[in-house]
Amino acid sequence: MKRTFKWMIGFVALLLVVAACSSDSSDDTTETTAAGGGETETTQAAASGEVVDLVIESWRNDDLAIWEDTIIPAFEADNPNIHVTFAPTAPAEYNAILQSKLEGGTAGDLITCRPFDASLDLYDAGHLADITDLAGMENFSEVAQSAWITDDGTQKFCVPMASVIHGFIYNADAFTEIGVDVPTTEDEFFAVLDAIKADGNYDALAMGTADQWEAATMGFQNIGPNYWLGETGRIGLIEGTEKLTDQQYVDTFTTLAKWADYMPDGFEAIAYPDSQALFTLGGAAIYPAGSWEIGLFNEQAEFAMGAFKPPVKTDGDTCYISDHTDIALGMNPASANSEAAQTFLTWVASPTFASMYANSLPGFFSLSNHSVTMEDPLAQEFLSWRDECESTIRNSYQILSRGEPNLENELWAVSATVINDTVTPEAGTTILQEGLEAWYPPQQNG
C-alpha cells in the first residue's frame, strides 16, 4: 500500500514537471512571435488553422468593389487561412500617406506600385522588398518589368499587374453615317478626318490643349512610336545614341500639328473632361484615347464604338503601340506576414488573376505572358494589337524625367504649343533636347 502511494506521488510530480516545461515553451514561443518573427507567426497560423490578415495599400479607390466582390474572394477560396483587405486612399494623397505609413511602421503588407521612379525611390529607401526570385516573375517580359526594376536590371521589386494601351476610339454609328472606313495608314487617317470635317455634323477629333498632358499622352506618345520605332528609339534616348532633335521626332510633331485643323473650335481652351463629354455626347467622331477610357465611355456613350491603332506611315510597315506599364504590386519588407504576402504575389502572377483583373477593369490589360481573352469587345480590340504590333512604353518615363527640366512636363508644354501653332516642330524638339542635355550626361556627348 505504501509502495503504491509513493508511486502515485512520483507520477503526479512528473506530470507537474511536464506541465511546467510545456508552459515555459509556450511563453518562449509567444515572446519570439511578439518580437517580430513574421515567418514564425505565419507558419504557426497556417499550422493551427488561424487566419493571417493581409492589407493592400492602393490609390485605386474606384476599384474597391471589384477587389472586395471578385478578386479577394477568388484568392481566399483557394487560401482560406489568408484574409485580405483592400485599403485604398485617394489617388492624389496616396504617395504622401503611404510614405508616412511606411516611415511610421503602420503600412500594409502589400504596396500597390506606381511605375518607375516613385516605386524605385521606395525600393531604394528599403520600403519595397526584393522579389527578383519570386515564383511567377518569369511570366513577364522585359518591357512589362521595366517599370519596377533597378536601373541595372538586376533587382525586381513589384509584380506587374496592368498596362494601358494608346490608340483611337471612334463613333461607329458616325463612321457608318458618313461612309468612312477604319484607317490603317496616315493618308487614310487624314482622308477620314477630311470626310468628317466636310460632313459637318461632327468634330473630327475630340481633344483640347488646355490641360496640356492630353496633347503629349494621347497625341505625341500615341502616334510617336511608329516614328521612333518603339523600344529602339526609347532606349536610344536613354543611351544617348538618339537625340530629340532627330528627324523622327520632328516628323512626329509635324504630324501632330496637323491635328489642329480637325479639332473643335477654341480647342486651346478645352480641358480633358470637356473632350470626354464632347465624344460621349456624340459631338465628335474620333477620340485620341488611352484604353483607360473604356469603362467610362461604355457607361456614357449611347452609340456603338470601335477602336483603331495608330496608323502607320505606309501600308505594310511594322506597327508600334504604346502599351504603357501602369500598375503593379510589391511587398512591404516590414510585413509580419511575409510568407502569406508572397503567396498572394505569386497568385497575382498567375493566369487566373490576369484574366480576372483585366475583365473586371476593361482597358487595364494584364502584363503577363498568359493568353487573356477580354469579354468587352472594345477592350479586346485594343488587346488584339499586341499580336499585330511591337509594344513599347512612353519614352519619357524611365530615367529621362528625373532631372530639371523634367522631360515629361516639357513634353506636355511642347506638344500643346506645337498643336496651338505657337511653336514649330523643329523649335519644339530643340526645347526638349536642350532641356535633357542640361542635366542628363548621356545626352551631353555633342
Order of alpha helices (4+ residues) and beta strands (2+ residues): alpha-alpha-beta-alpha-beta-alpha-beta-alpha-alpha-beta-alpha-alpha-beta-alpha-alpha-alpha-alpha-beta-alpha-beta-beta-alpha-alpha-beta-alpha-beta-alpha-alpha
